[in-house]
Amino acid sequence: MTLGLNIAALLFLAALVAVTISVGLWFLLGRPVLFGTAPWTANDSFNLLKLALAIVGGVGGVAILVIAYRKQKLGENAEIRENVKAFSDRFFKAAEQLGSAKAPVRSAGVYALEHLADDWREGRQTCIDELCAYLRMPYTPPEMRRKTRSMNVKMGRRGLRKPPAYVGPLRDPASIVPTVLDTHREAQQERQVRKAIVSVISGHLRGDAAVSWKGLNYDFSGAVFDGGDFSNVEFGGGIVDFSGVRLVAEGLNFASAKFGAGEVYFSGIELDGGHLNLSNSEFSGADVRFSSAKFTAGSVEAVGCKFVDGSILFNGSEFRGASVYFTGSKFLGGNVVFDYAEFSSGNVSFELISLDDGFLSFDQANFSGAEVSFKLSELAGGKLSFRGAAFDSGIVNFVESRFGGSKVDISYVDAWLSPPCFDSFVGGSTEGLLLPEDYSKSVSNVRDDGIGSFGRTLLDDAMLRCPFCLSDCTHVEHVYVSARCEDEVSTDFFVDAVAARVETNISVEIPVGESVGAGRRQRIALGGWCEICGEDFAIIFTQHKGATLVETSPHVPPFNFENKVAQDLTEEGF
């Protein structure tokens, strides 16, 4: 619309408003007579002239204001276009630097995008997308390049790979060395560029950032991380996607991070020898998902975390060799879910946790070889559920845990071959602990007599475990053998590994199990002790009616001649 049309439209609108107001006032005043019979005077003409001048002046003022506003608007639009053009030029220049073949130029592009994102609020998400896209590009860490090259050399030497066809003169081996060194140097430089991107992003997600980038979206899906510091960051909205990332070497550090809002995805993450540190983090409202994650090697440290609200999901995750620690974490609310997870090997520690509120679920999980420990935990509230879980093998340990107000539901399980291990619940009660109806018949696993859980497998990963605390720090020091021919007196042997002596027809009592009494034809007993709990135990193998029974019992170490001599010398004053 042209300037003339704008002015005409405004004048017409002003006249219409003036007529409307005048007619309204005339009706409100009782429709008085506007023109009398008195003669027209010079004073009336002067008043009419003043009215006309006022109208003309008002119209002129409106026209001037319209023109001024129009000029200001045109100027602002031109300035915006210039700014957008300037920001676009800076963006394309920074993106070009980020795509350079030289690592120092790429680093400069990273910081150029950072400054541009700080200055360009409307294009901040675009700059972040560019930085994240760089991290999603294919990347092989320096150590893995060396490993791949070494494997290729070995395969070539073993004849597993065809040698390259001869295409020219043989190269001098000395000329190959700089190429290898350059490749390794480039890989090291690329690692620094990627770490710089992580440092830039995490720096703007911390509470002391001059310009905050919280609440925006970050797409790291499928990236390879061999180092990156996200410690003390605050996720306050938006979507942060680490789905399918692969962690090697140093991995990622989220120590003391705050997951307050938004969505953070670690679904399908693969821990391939890397390290994921979540220690002392706080989960207070965000939706954090580790669904279908694979923890095959390396470690996850979630020590001292605080779960207040929100959902943290490990549905369908696989724990196959990695060491995972939730030690000392506090569950104060929210949902932490391990439903359908597979615990086949490695160690998963929930030791010293406190469950005061919220929901910790292992429904439909499969415990088939890993050691999952809840030792020394405080279960004072909330709910811990194992509904439909399968305890096939491995160890689930609740020894020395305190059962208070929590509801621990293990009443319905899918498999019960290696039940959880409990103690006598010292300092608490078993109220709220729901076990299968046939629990007491299937295995004597509650240590109400101080003897321990002997119904489970004591040999795990070729290690003899203590029947009291299931520790593998055991020592076997005595061997007892009792054998007899039919209807004859038994011959007993005793081996003391500490004193390096062997006795026959000994007078010490040989350990005997509860199921089979003394007097059987063959019996072998191993006497030992545990470094962790300090208990003495015996493992007894007894032949009985064509079968060999294996039992355990408390064990009092036999008389030791060297200790007796030392005691006698002490009593005599030496």
Buried (B, 14 or more C-beta within 10 A) or exposed (E): EEEEEBBEEBBEEBEEEEEEEEEEEEEEEEEEEEEEEEEEEEEEEEEEEEEEEEEEEEBEEBBEEBEEEEEEEEEEEEEEEEEEEEBBEBBEBBBEBBEEEEBEBBBBBBBBBBBBBBBBEEBBBBBBBBBBBBBBEEBBBBBBBBEEEEEEEEEEEEEEEEEEEEEEEEEEEEEEEEEEEEBBEBBEBBBEBBBBBBBBBBBBBBEEBEEBBBEBBBBBBBBBBBBBBBBBBBBBBBBBBBBBBBBBBBBBBBBBBBBBBBBBBBBBBBBBBBBBBBBBBBBBBBBBBBBBBBBBBBBBBBBBBBBBBBBBBBBBBBBBBBBBBBBBBBBBBBBBBBBBBBBBBBBBBBBBBBBBBBBBBBBBBBBBBBBBBBBBBBBBBBBBBBBBBBBBBBBBBBBBBBBBBBBBBBBBBBBBBBBBBBBBBEEBEBEBBBBBEEBEEEBBBBBEEEBBBBBBEBEBEEEBBBBBBBBBEBEBBBBBBBBBEEEEEBEBBBBBEEEEEEBEEBEBEBBBBEEBEEEBBBBBBBBBBBEEBEBBBBBBBBBBEEEEBEBBBBBEBBEBEEEEEEEEEEEEEE
